[in-house]
Amino acid sequence: MYKRYAEQLINKGKAYYAFDTNDELNYHRKDHERKGKTFIYNWHNREKLSNSISLTKEEVEKKIANGEDYVVRFKMYDPSQNTEEEVIAKDLIRGNVSFKKALLDDKVLFKQDGMPTYHLANIVDDHFMEISHVIRGEEWLPSVPLHIELYKALDWEIPKFAHLPLIMKPVGKGKLSKRDGDKLGIPVFPLEWHAADGEKSSGYRESGFMPNAVVNLLAMLGWHPADNKELFTIDELVQAFSLERVSKSGAKFDIDKAKWYNHQYLLSATSDELLILIKDDLEPMHTANGQEYLVKVLDMLKEKVSFANEILPLGEYFFTLPTKYDEGVQNKKWNPEVANHIHDYVNELVVNKYASATEMEQHLQSYADDCGINKGTLMQPLRWAISGQAGGPPIFEMMELIGLDSIAERVKIARMKHAL
């Protein structure tokens, strides 16, 4: 099918056969290099080379009949005809972009092996698929004049073009590549990619990113809405997006911003969505207290992480007694007086059955007032004795979920392990 259109272009005088061998072309390239020039196969020299423009019709037919290899080249510019000297590309992002035909080369449309090049196949395919908009990266901008001229030569309707800015490296210059991503620990594939040579590249899914977060992130790279809104649902993006608001310049990829987007979507995730996100990390101890308990832990800790797979390791103390204790709190905040106060406070919680977060908080205030101490001096050591950590979710909500019996046991263990 592609060959048919290549021949149609030849018959219309828009393309021609070229019989130059690789050795001949390499000779011309090196000869130009010696003179400090770049060899371009175009109107300047095509009549001095071996093609159906410089050869007679009989010579061309003889070469083809003898089975000589040839390619088909597009005739970009012909100074002998009254043709336009510029190609004007109307880009939806960049406005009108002009190209001087005389500076462009005669690209190969059909190769020696009988296969079309991308340029011809792209135009033919897009035409028959009735493509209305060609939206692609800006590195394809230099190909626009050829593609436009091909549409014209074939008498086909020219689609609208929009050339997107590139995603740039977080540091330095140049676009973000697969190799950069692997080096910097930044995913560049939606899913983990295994190349034929065994090389593996990380994917957004395997790195813990949520689908909507990635879509939102990519939408905001090189595009900005009319307001300063950053978080969109898919439907909102559909309504707000326009090519006219796409930037002309590349956008630097920011991994911290990517994590921020994922965190925002994690915060709004439902219980069912959270369970799906962490299902591969679940162990028997995580489900021992039932699904309702597990969901409460997930909801409580999701504010503290960027990825769902960080929740269970962060909240291990919800499912088992602490095995490690933050040394900073131990050295600075833990002493016999504090340990005794925490023991007495927790004992009163158990005796009075103050099991809710509100009751626990109110009683700590009243206990501190009765003892003439600052409530704040007990807050972090209390958390530390229960969880082993210096920080975490709201302490009284954490205590309510863990329960009075377990709290009392943990405080007892902390006093025994860290007796002063």
C-alpha positions as CSV (number, residue, x, y, z in Angstrom):
1,M,0.0,0.0,0.0
2,Y,2.8,2.4,0.9
3,K,4.7,1.7,-2.3
4,R,1.6,2.7,-4.3
5,Y,1.6,6.1,-2.7
6,A,5.4,6.5,-3.2
7,E,4.9,5.7,-6.9
8,Q,2.0,8.2,-7.0
9,L,4.3,10.9,-5.8
10,I,6.9,10.0,-8.4
11,N,4.3,10.2,-11.2
12,K,3.3,13.7,-10.0
13,G,6.9,14.9,-9.9
14,K,6.9,15.2,-6.2
15,A,9.4,12.4,-5.5
16,Y,12.1,10.6,-7.4
17,Y,14.2,7.4,-7.5
18,A,17.7,7.7,-6.1
19,F,20.3,5.0,-6.9
20,D,23.2,6.3,-4.9
21,T,25.0,3.6,-3.0
22,N,26.0,3.9,0.7
23,D,29.7,4.1,-0.4
24,E,28.9,7.0,-2.7
25,L,26.9,8.9,-0.1
26,N,29.7,8.3,2.5
27,Y,32.2,9.7,0.1
28,H,30.2,12.9,-0.3
29,R,29.7,13.2,3.4
30,K,33.4,12.9,4.1
31,D,34.3,15.3,1.2
32,H,32.0,17.9,2.8
33,E,33.4,17.3,6.2
34,R,36.9,18.0,4.9
35,K,35.6,21.4,3.6
36,G,33.9,22.1,6.9
37,K,30.4,21.6,5.5
38,T,27.5,19.2,6.1
39,F,26.3,17.1,3.2
40,I,22.6,17.5,2.5
41,Y,20.9,15.7,-0.3
42,N,18.6,18.3,-1.8
43,W,18.2,20.8,-4.7
44,H,21.8,22.0,-4.5
45,N,23.3,18.7,-5.6
46,R,20.5,16.3,-6.6
47,E,21.3,16.8,-10.4
48,K,24.9,15.8,-9.7
49,L,24.0,12.6,-8.0
50,S,22.6,9.3,-9.3
51,N,18.8,9.7,-9.4
52,S,15.9,9.9,-11.8
53,I,16.3,13.7,-12.0
54,S,19.9,13.6,-13.2
55,L,19.5,10.4,-15.3
56,T,17.5,10.0,-18.5
57,K,14.2,8.0,-18.4
58,E,15.9,5.2,-20.3
59,E,18.8,5.0,-17.8
60,V,16.3,4.9,-14.9
61,E,14.3,2.1,-16.5
62,K,17.4,0.1,-17.2
63,K,18.6,0.4,-13.6
64,I,15.3,-0.7,-12.2
65,A,15.1,-3.6,-14.8
66,N,18.6,-4.7,-13.8
67,G,17.5,-4.9,-10.2
68,E,19.7,-2.1,-8.9
69,D,18.9,-0.9,-5.4
70,Y,17.1,2.4,-5.0
71,V,15.3,4.5,-2.6
72,V,12.5,7.0,-3.2
73,R,13.2,10.6,-2.1
74,F,10.8,13.5,-1.7
75,K,11.5,16.5,-3.8
76,M,11.3,19.2,-1.1
77,Y,12.2,22.3,-3.2
78,D,12.4,22.9,-6.9
79,P,13.8,26.4,-7.7
80,S,12.8,26.0,-11.4
81,Q,9.2,26.0,-10.5
82,N,7.1,28.8,-9.0
83,T,6.8,27.1,-5.7
84,E,6.5,28.6,-2.2
85,E,9.9,29.0,-0.6
86,E,8.6,28.5,2.9
87,V,6.4,26.0,4.7
88,I,4.2,27.6,7.3
89,A,3.2,25.2,10.1
90,K,0.2,26.3,12.1
91,D,0.9,24.8,15.5
92,L,-1.8,25.0,18.2
93,I,0.8,25.5,20.9
94,R,3.6,27.5,19.2
95,G,1.6,29.5,16.6
96,N,2.9,29.8,13.1
97,V,6.3,28.2,12.6
98,S,8.1,28.8,9.2
99,F,10.7,26.6,7.5
100,K,12.7,27.6,4.4
101,K,12.4,24.8,1.8
102,A,15.8,25.6,0.3
103,L,17.4,24.6,3.6
104,L,15.7,21.3,3.9
105,D,16.9,17.9,2.6
106,D,15.1,15.5,0.3
107,K,14.1,12.8,2.8
108,V,13.9,9.1,1.9
109,L,10.2,7.9,1.8
110,F,10.8,4.4,0.6
111,K,13.9,2.3,1.5
112,Q,15.9,-0.2,-0.5
113,D,14.4,-3.1,1.4
114,G,10.9,-2.3,0.1
115,M,9.7,-0.8,3.3
116,P,8.4,2.8,3.9
117,T,10.2,5.1,6.2
118,Y,8.3,6.5,9.2
119,H,7.5,9.7,7.4
120,L,5.5,8.1,4.6
121,A,3.9,5.4,6.7
122,N,2.9,8.0,9.3
123,I,1.1,10.2,6.7
124,V,-0.6,7.4,5.0
125,D,-1.7,5.7,8.3
126,D,-3.0,9.0,9.8
127,H,-4.9,9.8,6.7
128,F,-6.8,6.5,6.6
129,M,-7.4,6.6,10.3
130,E,-8.9,10.1,9.8
131,I,-6.6,11.6,12.4
132,S,-7.7,15.2,13.1
133,H,-5.0,16.3,15.5
134,V,-1.3,15.2,15.6
135,I,-0.1,15.8,19.2
136,R,3.5,14.8,19.8
137,G,6.8,15.9,21.4
138,E,8.6,19.0,20.2
139,E,11.5,16.9,18.9
140,W,9.2,16.1,15.9
141,L,8.9,19.8,15.0
142,P,11.6,19.6,12.3
143,S,9.6,16.9,10.5
144,V,6.5,19.1,10.2
145,P,7.5,20.7,6.8
146,L,8.0,17.3,5.2
147,H,4.7,16.0,6.6
148,I,2.8,19.1,5.5
149,E,4.2,18.9,2.0
150,L,3.4,15.2,1.8
151,Y,-0.2,15.9,2.7
152,K,-0.3,18.6,0.0
153,A,1.4,16.4,-2.6
154,L,-1.2,13.6,-2.0
155,D,-4.1,16.1,-2.0
156,W,-5.1,15.1,1.5
157,E,-6.5,17.3,4.3
158,I,-3.7,18.5,6.7
159,P,-4.5,17.7,10.3
160,K,-3.9,20.2,13.1
161,F,-0.5,20.0,14.7
162,A,0.5,20.5,18.3
163,H,4.0,19.9,19.6
164,L,4.3,19.4,23.3
165,P,7.2,20.6,25.5
166,L,9.5,17.9,26.7
167,I,9.8,16.7,30.3
168,M,13.2,17.8,31.4
169,K,15.7,16.4,33.8
170,P,15.3,17.5,37.5
171,V,18.9,18.8,37.4
172,G,21.0,20.0,34.5
173,K,19.9,20.3,30.9
174,G,18.2,18.0,28.4
175,K,15.1,15.9,28.4
176,L,14.4,13.2,31.0
177,S,15.5,9.8,29.5
178,K,15.1,6.2,30.6
179,R,18.7,6.2,31.6
180,D,18.4,9.4,33.6
181,G,15.4,7.9,35.4
182,D,17.2,4.7,36.3
183,K,20.2,6.7,37.5
184,L,18.1,9.1,39.6
185,G,15.6,6.6,40.8
186,I,12.8,8.2,38.9
187,P,10.3,6.0,37.0
188,V,9.8,6.9,33.4
189,F,7.5,4.0,32.4
190,P,3.9,3.5,33.6
191,L,4.7,-0.1,34.4
192,E,8.0,-1.8,35.1
193,W,9.7,-2.5,31.8
194,H,11.8,-5.5,31.0
195,A,13.9,-4.9,27.8
196,A,14.8,-7.7,25.4
197,D,18.4,-7.5,26.6
198,G,17.4,-8.2,30.2
199,E,17.6,-4.6,31.4
200,K,14.9,-3.6,33.8
201,S,13.4,-0.1,34.3
202,S,11.2,0.9,37.2
203,G,7.5,1.7,36.7
204,Y,5.2,4.1,38.4
205,R,2.8,1.4,39.4
206,E,5.6,-0.8,41.0
207,S,7.0,2.3,42.7
208,G,3.7,2.8,44.6
209,F,2.1,5.6,42.5
210,M,-1.6,5.7,42.2
211,P,-3.0,6.0,38.6
212,N,-4.9,9.3,39.1
213,A,-1.9,10.9,40.7
214,V,0.3,10.1,37.7
215,V,-2.3,11.5,35.3
216,N,-2.6,14.6,37.4
217,L,1.1,15.0,37.6
218,L,1.7,14.6,33.9
219,A,-1.1,17.0,33.1
220,M,0.6,19.7,35.1
221,L,3.9,19.2,33.4
222,G,3.9,21.8,30.7
223,W,0.2,22.8,31.1
224,H,-1.5,25.2,33.5
225,P,-5.2,25.8,34.2
226,A,-6.8,29.2,34.2
227,D,-6.7,29.3,38.0
228,N,-4.1,27.9,40.4
229,K,-5.8,24.7,41.0
230,E,-3.5,21.7,41.1
231,L,-5.7,18.7,42.0
232,F,-8.1,17.4,39.3
233,T,-10.3,14.4,38.8
234,I,-10.2,13.0,35.3
235,D,-13.5,14.6,34.4
236,E,-12.3,18.0,35.7
237,L,-9.1,17.7,33.6
238,V,-11.3,16.9,30.5
239,Q,-13.3,20.1,31.1
240,A,-10.3,22.3,32.0
241,F,-7.7,21.2,29.5
242,S,-6.9,23.1,26.3
243,L,-3.9,22.9,24.0
244,E,-3.7,26.7,24.0
245,R,-2.7,26.6,27.6
246,V,0.2,24.2,27.0
247,S,3.6,25.9,27.6
248,K,6.1,26.2,24.8
249,S,9.1,25.5,27.2
250,G,9.9,22.2,28.8
251,A,9.0,21.4,32.4
252,K,11.5,20.1,34.8
253,F,10.4,16.8,36.5
254,D,10.2,17.2,40.3
255,I,10.1,13.8,42.1
256,D,9.1,15.6,45.4
257,K,6.1,17.1,43.6
258,A,5.2,13.7,42.2
259,K,5.2,12.3,45.7
260,W,3.1,15.2,46.8
261,Y,0.5,14.4,44.2
262,N,0.5,10.7,45.3
263,H,0.1,11.8,48.9
264,Q,-3.0,13.9,48.1
265,Y,-4.7,11.1,46.3
266,L,-3.7,8.7,49.1
267,L,-5.5,11.0,51.6
268,S,-8.7,10.9,49.6
269,A,-8.6,7.2,49.0
270,T,-11.5,5.1,50.4
271,S,-11.0,2.2,52.7
272,D,-11.6,-0.3,49.9
273,E,-9.0,1.5,47.8
274,L,-6.5,1.4,50.6
275,L,-7.0,-2.3,51.2
276,I,-6.3,-3.0,47.5
277,L,-3.2,-0.8,47.5
278,I,-1.6,-2.7,50.5
279,K,-3.0,-6.3,49.7
280,D,0.4,-7.6,48.6
281,D,2.1,-6.4,51.9
282,L,-0.4,-8.1,54.2
283,E,0.7,-10.7,56.7
284,P,-1.4,-12.7,59.2
285,M,-0.5,-10.3,62.1
286,H,-2.1,-7.4,60.1
287,T,-5.5,-9.1,59.9
288,A,-5.5,-10.8,63.3
289,N,-7.6,-8.0,64.8
290,G,-10.1,-7.9,61.9
291,Q,-10.5,-5.8,58.8
292,E,-12.1,-2.9,60.7
293,Y,-9.0,-2.5,62.9
294,L,-6.7,-2.7,59.9
295,V,-8.7,0.0,58.0
296,K,-8.5,2.3,61.0
297,V,-4.8,1.9,61.1
298,L,-4.6,2.7,57.4
299,D,-6.7,5.8,57.7
300,M,-4.7,7.0,60.7
301,L,-1.3,6.6,59.1
302,K,-1.9,7.6,55.5
303,E,-1.3,11.3,56.4
304,K,2.2,10.4,57.3
305,V,3.4,8.7,54.1
306,S,3.6,9.3,50.4
307,F,2.9,5.7,49.3
308,A,0.5,3.1,50.5
309,N,3.2,0.5,50.8
310,E,4.9,2.7,53.5
311,I,1.9,2.5,55.9
312,L,2.3,-1.0,57.4
313,P,6.1,-0.8,58.1
314,L,5.5,2.7,59.7
315,G,2.7,1.3,61.9
316,E,4.1,-2.0,62.8
317,Y,3.5,-1.2,66.5
318,F,-0.2,-1.3,65.9
319,F,0.0,-5.0,65.2
320,T,2.8,-6.2,67.6
321,L,4.7,-5.0,70.6
322,P,7.6,-2.5,69.9
323,T,11.0,-4.1,69.5
324,K,12.9,-0.9,68.9
325,Y,12.8,2.4,70.8
326,D,13.8,5.9,69.6
327,E,17.1,6.6,71.4
328,G,16.6,10.4,71.2
329,V,13.4,10.2,73.4
330,Q,15.0,7.7,75.7
331,N,18.1,9.8,76.3
332,K,16.3,13.2,76.6
333,K,12.8,12.6,77.9
334,W,12.8,9.3,79.8
335,N,13.6,9.3,83.5
336,P,12.3,7.6,86.7
337,E,10.0,10.4,87.5
338,V,8.4,10.5,84.0
339,A,8.2,6.7,84.0
340,N,6.3,6.6,87.3
341,H,3.9,9.3,86.1
342,I,3.1,7.4,82.9
343,H,2.6,4.2,84.9
344,D,0.2,5.9,87.3
345,Y,-1.7,7.7,84.5
346,V,-2.2,4.5,82.5
347,N,-3.2,2.6,85.6
348,E,-5.9,5.2,86.3
349,L,-7.1,4.8,82.7
350,V,-7.5,1.1,83.2
351,V,-9.1,1.3,86.6
352,N,-11.6,4.0,85.4
353,K,-12.0,2.3,82.0
354,Y,-11.3,5.6,80.2
355,A,-11.0,3.9,76.8
356,S,-11.9,6.8,74.3
357,A,-9.5,9.3,73.0
358,T,-11.4,12.1,74.5
359,E,-11.5,10.6,78.0
360,M,-7.8,9.7,77.7
361,E,-6.8,13.3,76.8
362,Q,-9.0,14.9,79.5
363,H,-7.7,12.6,82.1
364,L,-4.0,13.3,81.2
365,Q,-4.8,17.0,81.7
366,S,-6.5,16.4,85.1
367,Y,-3.7,14.1,86.1
368,A,-1.0,16.6,85.2
369,D,-2.9,19.4,87.1
370,D,-3.3,17.2,90.2
371,C,0.5,16.5,90.1
372,G,1.5,20.0,89.4
373,I,3.3,19.2,86.2
374,N,3.1,20.2,82.6
375,K,1.1,17.8,80.5
376,G,3.6,18.3,77.6
377,T,6.4,16.7,79.6
378,L,4.5,13.4,79.5
379,M,3.1,13.4,75.9
380,Q,6.2,12.2,73.9
381,P,7.4,9.7,76.5
382,L,3.9,8.3,76.7
383,R,3.9,7.8,72.9
384,W,7.4,6.4,73.0
385,A,6.5,3.8,75.7
386,I,3.5,2.6,73.7
387,S,4.9,2.7,70.1
388,G,8.7,3.0,70.5
389,Q,8.6,6.0,68.2
390,A,9.1,9.8,68.7
391,G,6.2,10.8,66.5
392,G,3.2,9.5,64.7
393,P,-0.6,9.9,64.4
394,P,-2.6,11.8,67.1
395,I,-1.5,10.1,70.3
396,F,-4.9,9.7,71.9
397,E,-6.5,8.3,68.8
398,M,-3.6,5.9,68.6
399,M,-4.1,4.8,72.2
400,E,-7.9,4.3,71.7
401,L,-7.2,2.0,68.8
402,I,-4.5,0.0,70.6
403,G,-6.7,-0.5,73.6
404,L,-6.2,-0.2,77.4
405,D,-4.9,-3.7,78.0
406,S,-2.2,-3.5,75.4
407,I,-1.3,0.1,76.5
408,A,-0.7,-1.1,80.1
409,E,1.4,-4.0,78.9
410,R,3.5,-1.8,76.7
411,V,4.2,0.7,79.4
412,K,5.2,-2.1,81.8
413,I,7.6,-3.5,79.2
414,A,9.1,0.0,78.5
415,R,9.7,0.5,82.2
416,M,11.4,-3.0,82.5
417,K,13.5,-2.6,79.4
418,H,14.6,1.0,80.1
419,A,14.8,1.1,83.9
420,L,17.0,3.9,85.2
